[in-house]
Amino acid sequence: MRTPPRTALRTRTLAPLLLLAPLVTACGGQGAGADGADGARTVTVTVGYQSKTINTVTAGTLLRSLGYFEQELAARGERDGVTYKVDWQDYATGAPITAQMTAGKIDIGSMGDFPLLINAARGKELKQPTHLVSVTGYNLRGGLNTIVTAPDSTLESLADLRGKKVSTSVGSAADGTLVRALQRAGIDPDKGIQKLNQQPSVGASALQAGSVDALSQFVAWPGQLAFEGRAKALYDGAELKLATFHGVTVREKFAHQRAGVLDDFLRAQQKATSYLRDQPVAAAESVAKATGLPAEVVYLYNGADGIATFDPALRPELIDALKQDVPVLTAAKLVGGVDVDAFVDPEPLRRISAAAGPAYPAATGARSRLWLKGADRTTAYDSPRELLRAVRAAGGQVRAGYVPDAVTGTPWFADKAVWVAEGAELRAFVTPAGAAAYVAAHSGGGARTVTYEEALGLAGSPA
């Protein structure tokens, strides 16, 4: 992989100093001016991203490592005689990105669907309007958010959360999943549980310390905790059957003043998306190196047949889901209301798209995958049984096995899934509740839960 152009990285610890920086170079949207003895103009484009929210990587971590945006800007600079620089700012959540955007200090940002709505509301309130211009990763059923408990927890379903302490990040998509899931289970999300508003890392530590009973969080926290043996899934967000996604938002002033630069960013995002689709293992390894996350966890979400699908298109299903999210945030008094249609701006994508219509990636169906040590690709299997046979044959060479939930289709780690045997069939589930519901509905056929080791034995040897 080529070494990307050097870019300025501004940390939040230096934020107070930024207020003293000249407006002309602090933010591309503020205009350009002389910079340097030769009088050449320099424009700095500031991009806010979340390195560990890995469904934003095509507009953040992966895009940065590939250098595609810098390449686009270099070509533009040669045409118009301007030197363009990119200032990548990394944050843990979308809230600080919104704060910096509404202060005119970040031009382009990426975040989840609920934070996007808050971004829209704050922008309008503070007269610094923003617009949603593209999507990064999405799951049409809501599988990007998961509620997890401690590995030794006796909690097995949402009903068990009554009166319990649950950590989440209020205003996040994970909080939205928690609220909706509890409502469907007949539990008042305000009075039925003790909700703690915590950053993801704080909530993860609280779960491990036993000071909370469950954690509702967004990608990649649930998968990481499960992979490391620090949590097990209690509720799969895909059970909601409501799309969730991450997207790119831009300041309206910047979009007008630097329309060409925004086009360059979206072109670069498209290239990063193509790279991720074509080289999912290499992309996962790259993101893992940049974030410190296990590559196996990154692949669970971003890999081939992963939980997330990547495509910049503003799909109607996603915009509709965004509209359904507004009442949840309104009820929580986090926004007074959002005009989603006014917030979404499809024009920038239209400008750069060669195709007349959206080009969604083809659905491959729910397949199992095996990643062997030292391999630069994964192998797909048509059934969980075939995957387990391949795991047995590989012995100690297995890096990770992935199986789809038999009902929701959400991929999960094979050795962390709940397994059900029914005759010659072996089915995997993300949660104990999902497996229990299936067994109850198919008890006449002999369906029963089995351990992972038992499932491996029942799978038999490869032919």
C-alpha positions as CSV (number, residue, x, y, z in Angstrom):
1,M,0.0,0.0,0.0
2,R,1.4,3.4,-0.9
3,T,2.2,5.9,1.8
4,P,-0.5,8.5,1.9
5,P,0.4,12.2,1.8
6,R,1.2,13.7,5.2
7,T,-1.8,15.4,6.8
8,A,-2.1,17.5,9.8
9,L,-3.7,15.8,12.8
10,R,-5.1,18.0,15.4
11,T,-6.0,16.5,18.7
12,R,-8.7,17.6,21.1
13,T,-6.2,18.4,23.7
14,L,-5.1,21.3,21.4
15,A,-8.6,22.5,20.8
16,P,-8.2,25.7,22.8
17,L,-5.3,26.8,20.6
18,L,-7.4,26.4,17.5
19,L,-9.4,29.4,18.4
20,L,-6.3,31.5,17.8
21,A,-5.6,30.1,14.3
22,P,-6.3,32.4,11.3
23,L,-9.7,31.7,9.8
24,V,-8.3,31.5,6.3
25,T,-6.3,28.4,7.0
26,A,-8.2,26.9,9.9
27,C,-11.1,25.8,7.8
28,G,-11.7,25.5,4.1
29,G,-15.2,26.8,4.4
30,Q,-13.9,30.2,5.7
31,G,-12.2,31.0,2.5
32,A,-8.6,31.0,1.2
33,G,-5.8,33.6,1.4
34,A,-2.1,34.0,1.1
35,D,0.0,31.6,3.0
36,G,3.8,31.4,2.6
37,A,6.5,33.6,1.2
38,D,5.7,32.8,-2.4
39,G,2.1,34.1,-2.0
40,A,0.6,30.7,-2.8
41,R,-2.9,30.2,-1.4
42,T,-3.5,27.4,1.0
43,V,-6.8,25.9,1.9
44,T,-7.2,23.5,4.8
45,V,-10.2,21.2,4.7
46,T,-11.1,19.9,8.2
47,V,-12.7,16.5,8.4
48,G,-14.1,15.1,11.6
49,Y,-14.3,11.3,11.9
50,Q,-14.6,8.5,14.4
51,S,-11.8,6.0,13.9
52,K,-13.3,3.3,16.1
53,T,-16.9,3.7,14.7
54,I,-15.8,1.4,11.9
55,N,-18.9,1.8,9.7
56,T,-17.6,5.3,8.9
57,V,-14.2,4.1,7.6
58,T,-14.9,5.0,3.9
59,A,-15.2,8.6,5.0
60,G,-12.6,8.4,7.8
61,T,-10.0,5.8,8.9
62,L,-9.7,3.8,5.7
63,L,-10.1,6.9,3.4
64,R,-7.4,8.6,5.4
65,S,-5.0,5.7,5.1
66,L,-5.5,5.3,1.4
67,G,-4.9,9.0,0.7
68,Y,-7.6,9.2,-1.9
69,F,-8.9,12.6,-0.8
70,E,-5.5,14.1,-0.8
71,Q,-4.9,12.8,-4.3
72,E,-8.2,14.4,-5.5
73,L,-7.2,17.7,-3.9
74,A,-3.7,17.6,-5.3
75,A,-5.2,17.3,-8.8
76,R,-7.6,20.2,-8.1
77,G,-4.7,22.3,-6.7
78,E,-2.7,21.9,-10.0
79,R,-5.7,23.2,-11.9
80,D,-6.6,26.2,-9.8
81,G,-3.2,27.1,-8.3
82,V,-4.2,26.4,-4.7
83,T,-2.5,24.2,-2.1
84,Y,-5.0,22.0,-0.3
85,K,-4.4,20.3,3.0
86,V,-6.5,18.0,5.0
87,D,-6.8,18.2,8.8
88,W,-8.2,14.9,10.1
89,Q,-9.8,15.2,13.5
90,D,-10.6,11.9,15.4
91,Y,-13.4,11.8,17.9
92,A,-15.1,9.0,20.0
93,T,-18.7,10.0,19.1
94,G,-20.6,12.3,16.8
95,A,-21.5,14.9,19.4
96,P,-18.2,16.8,19.4
97,I,-18.0,16.7,15.6
98,T,-21.4,18.4,15.6
99,A,-20.2,21.0,18.1
100,Q,-17.2,21.8,16.0
101,M,-19.2,21.9,12.8
102,T,-21.8,24.4,14.2
103,A,-18.8,26.5,15.4
104,G,-17.6,26.6,11.8
105,K,-14.4,24.6,12.6
106,I,-15.1,21.2,10.9
107,D,-16.2,21.2,7.3
108,I,-17.2,17.5,6.7
109,G,-18.1,15.0,9.4
110,S,-19.3,11.4,9.6
111,M,-21.6,9.9,12.3
112,G,-24.5,7.5,12.9
113,D,-28.2,8.2,12.1
114,F,-29.3,9.5,15.5
115,P,-26.3,11.9,15.8
116,L,-27.0,13.0,12.2
117,L,-30.4,14.2,13.3
118,I,-29.0,16.1,16.2
119,N,-26.4,17.5,13.8
120,A,-29.3,18.8,11.6
121,A,-31.2,20.2,14.6
122,R,-28.2,22.0,16.1
123,G,-27.1,23.4,12.8
124,K,-30.5,24.9,12.2
125,E,-30.7,26.3,15.7
126,L,-27.3,27.9,15.6
127,K,-27.7,29.2,12.0
128,Q,-24.9,26.9,10.8
129,P,-27.0,24.5,8.7
130,T,-25.6,21.1,7.7
131,H,-26.7,18.5,5.1
132,L,-26.5,14.8,4.8
133,V,-24.8,14.1,1.5
134,S,-23.8,10.4,1.5
135,V,-24.0,7.1,3.4
136,T,-21.0,5.0,4.6
137,G,-22.1,1.7,6.1
138,Y,-25.7,0.5,6.8
139,N,-27.7,-2.5,7.8
140,L,-31.3,-2.6,6.6
141,R,-32.6,-4.5,9.6
142,G,-30.7,-2.6,12.4
143,G,-28.0,-5.2,13.1
144,L,-25.3,-2.6,13.7
145,N,-26.5,-2.1,17.3
146,T,-26.4,-4.8,20.0
147,I,-27.3,-5.1,23.7
148,V,-24.7,-7.2,25.6
149,T,-24.3,-8.5,29.1
150,A,-21.4,-9.9,31.1
151,P,-20.2,-13.4,30.0
152,D,-21.4,-15.0,33.3
153,S,-24.7,-13.0,33.4
154,T,-27.9,-14.9,34.1
155,L,-29.9,-12.4,32.0
156,E,-31.3,-14.2,28.9
157,S,-33.8,-11.8,27.4
158,L,-35.0,-8.2,27.4
159,A,-37.6,-9.0,30.0
160,D,-34.8,-9.7,32.4
161,L,-33.7,-6.1,32.2
162,R,-36.6,-4.8,34.3
163,G,-35.1,-2.7,37.1
164,K,-31.6,-3.4,36.0
165,K,-28.8,-0.9,35.3
166,V,-28.2,-0.4,31.6
167,S,-25.4,1.7,30.1
168,T,-25.8,3.5,26.7
169,S,-24.9,6.8,25.1
170,V,-28.0,8.9,25.1
171,G,-28.7,10.3,21.6
172,S,-26.9,7.5,19.8
173,A,-28.4,4.9,17.5
174,A,-27.6,2.4,20.2
175,D,-29.8,4.3,22.6
176,G,-32.5,4.3,20.0
177,T,-32.3,0.5,19.7
178,L,-32.5,0.2,23.5
179,V,-35.6,2.4,23.7
180,R,-37.4,0.7,20.8
181,A,-36.5,-2.8,22.0
182,L,-37.7,-2.1,25.5
183,Q,-41.0,-0.7,24.2
184,R,-41.6,-3.7,22.1
185,A,-41.0,-5.9,25.2
186,G,-43.5,-3.9,27.2
187,I,-40.9,-2.1,29.3
188,D,-41.0,1.6,29.9
189,P,-37.5,2.8,28.8
190,D,-37.7,5.7,31.2
191,K,-39.0,4.0,34.3
192,G,-38.5,0.2,33.7
193,I,-34.7,0.3,33.8
194,Q,-32.0,2.4,35.4
195,K,-30.4,4.0,32.4
196,L,-26.8,5.4,32.6
197,N,-25.7,7.8,30.0
198,Q,-22.0,6.9,29.4
199,Q,-19.4,7.0,26.7
200,P,-18.9,3.5,25.1
201,S,-15.5,2.9,26.7
202,V,-16.9,3.9,30.1
203,G,-19.9,1.6,29.7
204,A,-17.7,-1.2,28.6
205,S,-15.5,-0.8,31.8
206,A,-18.7,-0.6,33.9
207,L,-20.0,-3.8,32.5
208,Q,-16.7,-5.6,33.2
209,A,-16.6,-4.2,36.7
210,G,-20.2,-5.3,37.4
211,S,-21.5,-1.8,38.1
212,V,-24.0,-2.2,35.2
213,D,-26.0,-5.2,34.1
214,A,-26.1,-4.6,30.4
215,L,-24.6,-2.3,27.7
216,S,-26.4,-1.1,24.6
217,Q,-23.9,0.2,22.1
218,F,-23.1,0.7,18.4
219,V,-20.4,-0.8,16.2
220,A,-17.8,-2.0,17.0
221,W,-18.1,-2.2,20.8
222,P,-20.5,-5.3,21.0
223,G,-18.4,-7.3,18.6
224,Q,-15.2,-6.3,20.2
225,L,-16.4,-7.2,23.8
226,A,-17.8,-10.6,22.6
227,F,-14.6,-11.4,20.6
228,E,-12.5,-10.7,23.7
229,G,-14.7,-12.8,25.9
230,R,-15.8,-9.8,27.9
231,A,-19.5,-9.9,27.0
232,K,-22.2,-11.9,25.3
233,A,-25.1,-10.8,23.2
234,L,-28.5,-10.3,24.8
235,Y,-30.4,-8.5,22.0
236,D,-29.7,-8.3,18.3
237,G,-30.7,-4.9,16.9
238,A,-31.8,-6.6,13.6
239,E,-34.8,-7.9,15.5
240,L,-36.3,-4.4,15.1
241,K,-36.3,-4.7,11.3
242,L,-35.5,-1.0,11.0
243,A,-32.6,0.2,9.0
244,T,-29.7,1.9,10.7
245,F,-26.7,3.6,9.1
246,H,-23.8,6.0,9.3
247,G,-23.4,9.0,6.9
248,V,-21.5,12.1,5.9
249,T,-22.7,15.5,6.8
250,V,-21.3,18.8,5.5
251,R,-21.7,22.5,6.5
252,E,-24.0,24.3,4.1
253,K,-21.6,27.2,3.7
254,F,-18.7,25.0,2.9
255,A,-20.8,23.0,0.4
256,H,-21.6,26.2,-1.4
257,Q,-18.2,27.9,-1.3
258,R,-16.2,24.7,-1.9
259,A,-18.6,22.6,-4.0
260,G,-15.7,21.2,-6.0
261,V,-13.8,20.1,-2.9
262,L,-17.0,18.4,-1.6
263,D,-17.2,16.6,-4.9
264,D,-13.6,15.5,-4.5
265,F,-14.4,14.1,-1.1
266,L,-17.3,12.1,-2.3
267,R,-15.3,10.8,-5.3
268,A,-12.6,9.7,-2.8
269,Q,-15.3,8.1,-0.6
270,Q,-16.5,6.1,-3.6
271,K,-13.0,4.9,-4.3
272,A,-12.5,3.9,-0.7
273,T,-15.8,2.0,-0.8
274,S,-14.7,0.1,-3.9
275,Y,-11.4,-0.7,-2.2
276,L,-13.3,-2.1,0.8
277,R,-15.5,-4.2,-1.3
278,D,-12.7,-5.5,-3.5
279,Q,-10.2,-6.1,-0.7
280,P,-12.1,-6.6,2.5
281,V,-9.3,-8.5,4.3
282,A,-6.7,-5.8,3.5
283,A,-9.2,-3.1,4.4
284,A,-9.9,-4.8,7.8
285,E,-6.2,-5.1,8.5
286,S,-5.6,-1.5,7.6
287,V,-8.4,-0.3,9.9
288,A,-7.3,-2.6,12.7
289,K,-3.7,-1.2,12.5
290,A,-5.0,2.4,12.7
291,T,-7.5,1.9,15.5
292,G,-6.0,-0.9,17.6
293,L,-9.2,-3.0,17.1
294,P,-8.8,-6.7,16.4
295,A,-9.0,-7.2,12.6
296,E,-11.4,-10.1,13.2
297,V,-13.8,-7.6,14.8
298,V,-13.4,-5.1,12.0
299,Y,-14.1,-7.9,9.5
300,L,-17.2,-9.0,11.3
301,Y,-18.8,-5.7,10.5
302,N,-17.0,-4.5,7.4
303,G,-15.9,-7.7,5.6
304,A,-17.6,-9.7,2.9
305,D,-21.0,-10.8,4.1
306,G,-20.4,-8.6,7.1
307,I,-23.0,-6.9,9.3
308,A,-22.6,-3.7,7.3
309,T,-23.1,-3.0,3.7
310,F,-21.1,-0.1,2.2
311,D,-22.6,2.2,-0.4
312,P,-22.7,6.0,-0.5
313,A,-26.2,6.1,-2.1
314,L,-28.9,7.8,-0.1
315,R,-31.3,4.8,-0.2
316,P,-35.0,5.6,0.3
317,E,-35.2,2.9,3.0
318,L,-32.5,4.8,5.0
319,I,-34.1,8.2,4.7
320,D,-37.4,6.7,5.8
321,A,-35.7,5.1,8.8
322,L,-34.2,8.5,9.6
323,K,-37.7,10.0,9.6
324,Q,-38.8,7.3,12.0
325,D,-35.9,8.2,14.3
326,V,-37.1,11.8,14.8
327,P,-39.9,11.0,17.3
328,V,-37.5,9.0,19.5
329,L,-35.2,11.9,19.8
330,T,-38.1,14.3,20.2
331,A,-39.5,12.2,23.1
332,A,-36.1,12.3,24.7
333,K,-36.1,16.1,24.3
334,L,-32.9,15.9,22.4
335,V,-34.3,17.7,19.4
336,G,-37.4,19.8,18.9
337,G,-38.0,18.4,15.4
338,V,-36.1,17.8,12.2
339,D,-37.1,18.4,8.6
340,V,-35.4,15.3,7.2
341,D,-36.2,16.2,3.6
342,A,-34.5,19.6,4.0
343,F,-31.5,18.0,5.7
344,V,-30.8,15.4,3.0
345,D,-29.1,16.8,-0.1
346,P,-28.7,14.3,-2.9
347,E,-27.3,16.9,-5.4
348,P,-23.6,16.4,-4.6
349,L,-23.8,12.7,-5.3
350,R,-25.7,13.3,-8.4
351,R,-23.0,15.6,-9.7
352,I,-20.3,13.0,-9.4
353,S,-22.2,9.8,-10.3
354,A,-21.7,8.5,-13.7
355,A,-24.7,6.2,-13.5
356,A,-28.2,7.6,-13.8
357,G,-29.5,5.7,-10.8
358,P,-28.2,4.2,-7.5
359,A,-25.8,1.2,-7.8
360,Y,-26.5,-0.8,-4.7
361,P,-24.2,-3.7,-4.1
362,A,-25.8,-7.1,-4.9
363,A,-27.1,-9.0,-2.0
364,T,-25.2,-12.2,-1.4
365,G,-27.5,-13.8,1.1
366,A,-26.6,-15.1,4.6
367,R,-23.4,-17.1,4.1
368,S,-20.8,-18.4,6.6
369,R,-17.2,-17.5,6.3
370,L,-13.9,-18.8,7.5
371,W,-10.7,-16.7,7.9
372,L,-7.5,-18.8,8.3
373,K,-4.3,-17.6,9.7
374,G,-2.0,-16.0,7.1
375,A,-4.8,-15.9,4.5
376,D,-5.4,-12.7,2.5
377,R,-9.0,-13.8,1.8
378,T,-11.9,-15.6,3.5
379,T,-13.8,-18.6,2.2
380,A,-17.6,-18.6,2.0
381,Y,-19.8,-21.6,2.9
382,D,-23.4,-22.2,2.1
383,S,-24.3,-23.5,5.5
384,P,-23.1,-23.3,9.2
385,R,-22.6,-27.1,9.1
386,E,-20.1,-26.7,6.2
387,L,-18.3,-24.0,8.0
388,L,-18.0,-26.1,11.2
389,R,-16.6,-29.0,9.1
390,A,-14.0,-26.6,7.7
391,V,-13.2,-25.4,11.2
392,R,-12.5,-29.0,12.3
393,A,-10.3,-29.6,9.3
394,A,-8.3,-26.4,9.8
395,G,-7.5,-27.2,13.4
396,G,-5.3,-24.5,15.0
397,Q,-5.1,-22.5,11.8
398,V,-8.5,-20.8,12.3
399,R,-8.3,-17.1,12.8
400,A,-12.1,-16.5,12.9
401,G,-15.3,-18.2,11.8
402,Y,-18.5,-16.2,11.0
403,V,-22.1,-17.5,10.9
404,P,-25.4,-15.7,10.2
405,D,-28.2,-15.7,12.7
406,A,-30.8,-18.2,11.4
407,V,-33.6,-15.6,11.8
408,T,-32.1,-12.1,11.5
409,G,-29.2,-12.9,9.3
410,T,-26.8,-11.0,11.5
411,P,-23.3,-12.5,11.2
412,W,-21.6,-13.4,14.5
413,F,-18.5,-15.2,15.6
414,A,-19.1,-18.9,15.3
415,D,-17.5,-19.7,18.7
416,K,-19.6,-17.0,20.4
417,A,-23.0,-17.9,18.8
418,V,-25.7,-20.0,20.4
419,W,-26.2,-23.2,18.5
420,V,-29.3,-25.2,17.8
421,A,-29.3,-28.8,16.5
422,E,-32.4,-30.0,14.7
423,G,-32.1,-33.3,13.0
424,A,-29.2,-33.0,10.6
425,E,-29.4,-29.2,10.6
426,L,-27.2,-26.9,12.7
427,R,-28.3,-23.3,13.2
428,A,-26.6,-20.4,14.8
429,F,-28.1,-17.5,16.8
430,V,-26.6,-14.3,18.1
431,T,-28.6,-14.4,21.4
432,P,-29.9,-17.0,23.8
433,A,-33.4,-15.6,23.4
434,G,-33.3,-16.0,19.7
435,A,-32.2,-19.7,20.1
436,A,-34.8,-20.3,22.8
437,A,-37.6,-18.9,20.6
438,Y,-36.6,-21.1,17.7
439,V,-36.4,-24.2,19.9
440,A,-39.8,-23.5,21.4
441,A,-41.3,-23.2,18.0
442,H,-39.7,-26.4,16.7
443,S,-39.6,-28.6,19.7
444,G,-41.7,-31.2,17.8
445,G,-38.8,-31.6,15.4
446,G,-36.3,-32.3,18.2
447,A,-34.7,-28.8,18.1
448,R,-32.4,-28.3,21.1
449,T,-29.6,-26.0,22.1
450,V,-26.0,-27.4,22.0
451,T,-22.6,-26.0,22.9
452,Y,-20.2,-24.9,20.2
453,E,-18.0,-27.9,20.9
454,E,-21.1,-30.2,20.5
455,A,-22.0,-28.4,17.3
456,L,-18.5,-29.1,15.9
457,G,-18.9,-32.8,16.8
458,L,-22.3,-33.0,15.2
459,A,-21.1,-31.3,12.0
460,G,-19.0,-34.3,11.2
461,S,-15.7,-34.5,9.2
462,P,-15.2,-32.9,5.8
463,A,-16.1,-35.1,2.9
